[in-house]
Structures are given as C-alpha cells and as structure tokens.
C-alpha cells in the first residue's frame, strides 16, 4: 500500500437532478468528462432537500414525488487540471454554483497486480 499526502483542489458543482447537458443528465456528462480527462475520481451526491438562488425549496417527501433534487458533483485534483477543465465545465453548467477550495489530501492506494512489494 502506498500513501500520498499533499495539497489538491476540491471542486464542487451544485446543480439540480433535472439539469441536462445534451440528452444526458448534467451530472452524468460531468462525470464522463472528468473520467475522459484522467481525473483521479468523481463523486455525485444526491441531496434530500435544498434551495438555490431562486429560493424554490426542493425536497423529497414520503408521499410526494419531488423533482429536481439537489445534486453535488465533487472532484479532487491538482490545480492545473482544474484550471484546464474549468472553461468546459463552465460551458456545461448553465445555472448552479461551482466552488473551489484547497484541501489537504491523505490518499491510500493499493499496489496493482503484478507489481513487486
């Protein structure tokens, strides 16, 4: 097992479940983009409630099917890769919020098959 400790950038993209990019959900298109660009990983989180700049409250209730629940897409990567991808992300996200913050990372990785100890 190897260990990385260092500084990276956390990018969070706040959007809605119903937002699209082309014919796909925006969050799926973003994850595909990050994967194609060789990012270390991406996580999509689905919120149970929230509101945005228009103050419309979105929630999921037991007896009510709510549409457009909050979605957060998170990636942690080097500043240079974030800077390079940001214009494309900006083009894809027509409405929402993007935040960037420096984070200290501790990452554990397992050795790949066939490598020496």
C-alpha positions as CSV (number, residue, x, y, z in Angstrom):
1,X,0.0,0.0,0.0
2,X,1.3,3.5,-0.8
3,X,0.3,6.8,0.7
4,X,0.1,10.3,-0.7
5,X,-0.1,13.4,1.4
6,X,-0.3,16.8,-0.1
7,X,-2.4,19.8,-1.3
8,X,-5.0,19.5,-4.0
9,X,-8.1,21.4,-5.1
10,X,-11.7,20.3,-4.3
11,X,-14.2,21.4,-6.9
12,X,-17.9,21.2,-6.0
13,X,-20.6,21.7,-8.6
14,X,-24.0,22.3,-7.2
15,X,-26.8,21.7,-9.6
16,X,-30.2,20.1,-9.9
17,X,-31.2,16.5,-10.7
18,X,-33.2,17.5,-13.8
19,X,-30.4,19.7,-15.4
20,X,-29.3,18.3,-18.7
21,X,-26.3,18.6,-21.0
22,X,-27.3,17.5,-24.4
23,X,-29.5,14.4,-23.9
24,X,-27.9,13.3,-20.6
25,X,-28.3,14.4,-17.0
26,X,-25.7,17.1,-16.4
27,X,-24.1,15.1,-13.5
28,X,-23.5,12.1,-15.8
29,X,-22.0,14.3,-18.5
30,X,-19.6,15.9,-15.9
31,X,-18.5,12.5,-14.5
32,X,-17.8,11.3,-18.1
33,X,-15.8,14.5,-18.8
34,X,-13.7,14.0,-15.6
35,X,-13.1,10.4,-16.5
36,X,-12.0,11.2,-20.1
37,X,-9.6,13.8,-18.8
38,X,-7.9,11.4,-16.4
39,X,-9.1,12.8,-13.1
40,X,-8.4,10.7,-10.1
41,X,-12.1,10.3,-9.3
42,X,-15.5,12.0,-9.1
43,X,-18.4,11.6,-6.7
44,X,-22.1,12.5,-7.2
45,X,-24.2,13.2,-4.1
46,X,-27.9,13.5,-4.2
47,X,-29.5,15.8,-1.6
48,X,-32.7,15.2,0.2
49,X,-33.6,18.9,0.3
50,X,-32.3,22.4,-0.6
51,X,-32.9,25.6,-2.4
52,X,-30.9,27.8,-4.7
53,X,-30.8,31.4,-5.9
54,X,-34.5,31.4,-6.8
55,X,-35.5,30.3,-3.3
56,X,-37.5,27.4,-4.6
57,X,-37.5,24.7,-2.0
58,X,-36.9,21.2,-3.4
59,X,-37.5,18.2,-1.1
60,X,-38.3,14.5,-1.2
61,X,-41.2,13.5,1.0
62,X,-42.6,10.1,1.6
63,X,-46.0,10.8,-0.1
64,X,-44.8,13.4,-2.6
65,X,-42.6,12.8,-5.6
66,X,-40.3,15.8,-5.8
67,X,-38.5,16.7,-9.0
68,X,-35.1,18.4,-9.4
69,X,-33.5,17.4,-6.1
70,X,-30.1,18.9,-5.3
71,X,-27.0,17.3,-6.8
72,X,-23.4,17.9,-5.9
73,X,-20.6,16.6,-8.1
74,X,-17.2,16.6,-6.3
75,X,-13.7,16.1,-7.7
76,X,-10.3,16.5,-6.0
77,X,-7.4,17.1,-8.3
78,X,-4.3,19.2,-9.0
79,X,-4.8,23.0,-9.5
80,X,-3.5,22.8,-13.1
81,X,-6.0,20.1,-14.1
82,X,-8.9,22.0,-12.5
83,X,-7.8,25.2,-14.3
84,X,-7.6,23.4,-17.6
85,X,-11.1,21.8,-17.4
86,X,-12.9,24.8,-15.8
87,X,-13.9,26.5,-19.2
88,X,-15.6,23.3,-20.4
89,X,-17.3,22.8,-17.0
90,X,-18.5,26.5,-17.2
91,X,-19.9,25.9,-20.6
92,X,-21.8,22.8,-19.4
93,X,-23.2,24.3,-16.2
94,X,-25.8,26.9,-17.3
95,X,-27.1,27.5,-13.8
96,X,-25.8,26.4,-10.5
97,X,-22.8,27.1,-8.3
98,X,-19.2,26.0,-8.6
99,X,-16.8,26.2,-5.6
100,X,-13.1,25.7,-5.4
101,X,-11.1,25.2,-2.2
102,X,-7.6,24.0,-1.4
103,X,-7.6,20.8,0.7
104,X,-5.0,18.6,2.3
105,X,-5.2,15.1,1.0
106,X,-4.2,11.8,2.5
107,X,-4.7,9.1,-0.1
108,X,-4.1,5.4,0.3
109,X,-3.7,3.3,-2.8
110,X,-3.2,-0.4,-3.2
111,X,-0.4,-1.7,-5.4
112,X,-1.5,-3.0,-8.8
113,X,-1.4,-6.7,-9.7
114,X,2.0,-7.9,-10.8
115,X,4.0,-5.2,-9.0
116,X,6.7,-6.1,-6.6
117,X,6.3,-5.4,-2.9
